Amino acid sequence: MKFGAVMTTAFAISACAGTMPDPDHRQATPAPVSATCDAAYAQHHIGDAVTEELGLVIRDETGARKLRWGPPNAIWTMDYREDRVNVRYDGDGKIIEITCG
């Protein structure tokens, strides 16, 4: 009975020891990367044909993390996300608007 209690306590202590930071080995925390979208950098794509590759280029050019396609006559939610670029296109598959949000 005592052996079981000792082993349970030893296991609990060892589990905690593995999660405690070592003060002598601190690492610098990198600054968070800004992912705020700026659609101005992608306006030259208006009129281009929609492709998956172009969507990734637009996402990268605008600094966004997320890309949302807007097909013709689509209804979108009104939530605003500063890390998202919206690309609307027409029935011919041509980009007609690039915005953030």
N, C-alpha and C positions, 0 to 999 in steps of 0.2 A: 504494500500500500504506500509506504513512504517513498519507494523507488519511483512509482508512478507520479507522485506529487513533485518529486525532485526533477524528473524528466520534463514534466509539463512546464515547470518554472524555468528550467534551463532553455527549453525551446522558445518560450515567450521572450526571454531576455535576448536570446540570439537573434530572433526575428526583428526585434527593435534595434539592435545594434547595427544591423545591415542598412537601416534606413536613416541613421543619424549622419548629418554632414560632418566631415572631418575639417575642423577649423584651420588646420595647417595646409590643406589642399583646396583652398577656395578657387573657384574659376570665375572669370568675369562673365557676366550675363550679357549676351549681345543685345544691342538696342533693337526694339521691334522695327520691322520694315514697314514703312508707310505703304498702304495699298489704296490710297485715295485716288479715285478715277479722275482723269482730266481728258474729256472727249476732244478737246481742241487738237490734240496731236494726231487724231485719226480721221479728221474731216475730209482729207484727200481721198478716202476710200468710197465716198458717196458716189454712186453710179457704177461701182464695181460689182461683178457677179459674186454671189454668196458662195463661199466654200468653207469647209471646216478649217483648212489651213489659214485662210484669211481671217477667220474669227479669232484664231490664236494670235495672229499678228496684231489685230486690233486690240485684243486684251492686253498684250504686252506693251504696245505703243501708248495706251492710255494709263498704264500703271494699275489697272484693275486686277482683282483676284478672280472675279466671276464674270462670265459672259452670258448674256441672255439674248436669244434670238427672238425677233418679233415678226412672225409671219403675217401675211395680209389679213386684215380684219380681226386680228387677235385682240383679246381683252387681257390686260395686264393688271396685276395687283398694284395698289398705290403705295406699297411700302418703299421707303427710300433706303438704299444701301450705298454708302459712299465708296464701297469696294467693288461695285458692279458696273459694267458697261452694257448698255442696251443697243442692239443693232436691229433696226426695223428694215424689212425689205418688201418689195412689191410682188405682184403676181408673176412677173418675168424673172424673179430671182435677183433683182438689182437692189443694192443698198440704197435706202432713201433717207435714213436718219440714224445718227449715232449720238447717243446721250449717256449720261451717267445717272445712276440712281437705282 
